[in-house]
Amino acid sequence: MKPMEFRGVNCVYAKDQSEYLPLPAQKTEDGAVKTCWKLSLKERLTILFKGKLYLTILTFNKPLQPVKLTVI
């Protein structure tokens, strides 16, 4: 799974942090941040047959922010 550019991107997180992949995002005035991810064929087939997607959030022991997964 790789983060990808999409229409509306207005910032890139971790742009100069070599330990992370740059994360193109659209940040709105109310603080919502949207990102887009491209799945490999293997990942798509795994989701199709197993029906599961895991989300890991690195909080660094800070409070967890609400998250939302969507399919468009």
C-alpha positions in Angstrom: 0.0 0.0 0.0 1.4 3.4 -1.0 0.2 6.9 -0.4 -0.6 8.7 -3.6 -1.3 12.2 -5.0 -5.0 13.1 -5.7 -7.0 16.1 -6.7 -7.1 18.6 -3.8 -3.7 17.8 -2.2 -2.5 20.9 -0.4 0.2 19.6 1.9 2.7 16.8 2.2 3.4 15.3 5.7 6.9 13.9 6.4 8.2 15.5 3.3 11.7 15.8 4.7 11.7 12.8 7.1 13.7 10.0 5.5 12.4 7.4 8.0 8.8 7.9 6.6 7.2 8.0 3.2 6.0 11.4 2.1 2.2 11.6 2.7 0.3 13.8 0.3 -2.8 15.1 2.0 -5.7 17.5 1.8 -6.1 19.4 5.0 -9.4 21.4 5.5 -10.1 24.4 7.6 -11.9 22.3 10.2 -8.7 20.2 10.7 -9.8 17.1 8.7 -6.9 15.4 6.8 -7.7 13.2 3.8 -5.1 10.9 2.2 -5.3 8.4 -0.6 -3.7 5.0 -0.8 -3.0 2.7 -3.8 -3.3 -1.0 -3.0 -1.2 -3.6 -4.9 -3.0 -6.4 -6.7 -2.0 -8.8 -4.0 -3.4 -6.5 -1.3 -6.7 -6.1 -3.3 -7.1 -9.8 -3.6 -6.3 -10.4 0.1 -9.1 -7.9 1.0 -11.5 -9.4 -1.5 -11.0 -12.9 -0.1 -10.5 -12.2 3.6 -12.6 -9.1 3.9 -10.2 -7.5 6.5 -8.2 -4.2 6.5 -6.1 -3.3 9.5 -5.3 0.3 10.5 -2.2 0.9 12.6 -1.8 4.4 14.1 1.5 5.6 15.5 0.4 7.7 18.4 3.8 7.9 20.2 1.8 7.6 23.4 -0.2 10.8 22.6 -4.0 10.8 22.7 -5.6 8.9 19.8 -7.4 11.1 17.2 -10.6 9.9 15.6 -10.0 8.1 12.2 -12.4 7.2 9.4 -11.8 4.8 6.5 -13.8 5.3 3.3 -14.1 3.8 -0.1 -14.8 6.1 -3.1 
